[in-house]
Amino acid sequence: MDKKRTLLEQRRSKADGLRDQGLPLYGNTFRPTHLAGDLKEAHGSLTEEELEGAGIGVTVAGRMMTARHMGKVAFAHLRDSSGDIQVYVRKDRVGEAAFNLFKRYDIGDIVGVSGVLFRTRTGELTVMAEEVELVTKSLRPLPEKFHGLKDVETRYRRRYLDLMVNLEVRELFLKRIRIIQTVRDYLAARGFLEVETPMMQTIPGGATAKPFATHLKTLDMDLFLRIAPELHLKRLLVGGFDRVFEINRSFRNEGLSTKHNPEFTMLEFYMAYADFHDLMALTEDMIARVAEEVLGGLRFTYQGDEIDLSPPWRRIRLKESLVEVGGLDPKEFEEFGSLKRTARRLGVDPEEMEGPGKLLEKLFKVLVEPKLIQPTFVHSYPVEVSPLARRSETDPDLVDRFELFIGGRELANGFSELNDPDDQRARFEEQVRAKAAGDEEAHPMDEDYVLALEYGMPPAAGEGVGIDRLAMLFTDSASIREVILFPLMRPEA
């Protein structure tokens, strides 16, 4: 019989024995009054004498992570949502029956303790138990209980175990929560309204991506999980909401990688009477504020690189970046033929349906993007790869769009919005032709959105920020799976 099966049988047998004695294994009457972290913050600086004189009564509950039994006394560490606290259980203090029951508790059980705070000879803040109670019985042993859960596959698949035994993982996700809350507070303070838009859509729009499809039986109609909330948010601009944002879940039927998960979190926000220059200034300030709140400053390390978010951030045109950062000669992309030859030389094969804009973007991703470690706004993208952005007033082949890169990754995409309904219709029609030619990511025609523009949308600018990638940056995580509580996993064999 294997060791794991033996341990499971031993635990179940022990649980049956406790139940036969009339002990509730899954009660719901114990109510803790204190958290470990709060106790350490409030009383951690008190001396042994001060604690003894104060007589501070507390009631705590948590998962038992360690236990040491020494005759008529025992020490244990309980872990709650805020951290660990040591408890000291004495037979003469809690009574013989309660002490004997406590000795039968297992690592992983959730235990409640009432008592008073004191400091041990080693100086550790501890609860002297006066009452001890089993709150929830654990039927399975904790993984690698003495040195944490390390296996990446198990950590992602059993995130509850990861959070249970790895305190640094808890801190990572608490940091992610603070990032989102800071962003929300920042935008609300500047007059943005938080709204909700449909996650199931009849037309998947707002980005160039392959959607997930489903079917609504009641109305016998096909629906798609949204790839972005953009077109619905801009309908709200038409309706008279001048500043809106949504921290949304979006879905794209694309590959898995360290940078991509099919389900992801994105911030999208739109502001009337603004352009992409306004967005860059706001984004620079917002992300710097998040860094100060979450990291305590603007300088930090990401994957071995020192990052400095001190403004102003670099701004550079896409074509200029290919020369200054990518090392190309401007003559190599002056006309389409030379651009294709350059791409092939660099191992980037042009596809038949691709125009020069898409090929320039491909070269940028290979030659430039990985080198943009410090915060950089790359702007002035080709119209071909920006079907929803406003054309540049100085060059009709370009749009007023930027992407933000930090740590060699794209974090945000923003642009002055196209509000000319005729131009938008023409761009949609071009995308429809591309889709008919085999481009699964091409934007579909959205007649209702064009209709909305015909009623008049004020000049505006909008942006999407990858929350998962922002969390990666501020937690020094190399993979997006580290910052998603439940990343998509293949089914277990």
Secondary structure by P-SEA (a helix, b strand, c coil): ccaaaaaaaaaaaaaaaaaaaccccccccccccccaaaaaaacccccaaaaaaacccbbbbbcccbbbbccccccbbbbcccbbbbbbbbcccccaaaaaaaaaccccbbbbbbbbbbbccccccccccccccccccccccccccccccccaaaaaaaaaaaaaccaaaaaaaaaaaaaaaaaaaaaaaabbbbbccccccccccccbbbbbbbbbccccbbbbccccaaaaaaaaaaacccbbbbbbbbbbcccccccccccbbbbbbbbccccaaaaaaaaaaaaaaaaaacccccccccccbbbbcccccccccaaaaaaccccccccccccaaaaaaaaaaacccccccccaaaaaaaaaacccccccccbbbbccccccccccccccccccccccbbbbbcccccccccccccccaaaaaaaaaaaaaaaaacccccccccaaaaaaaaacccccccccccaaaaaaaaacccccccccccccccccc
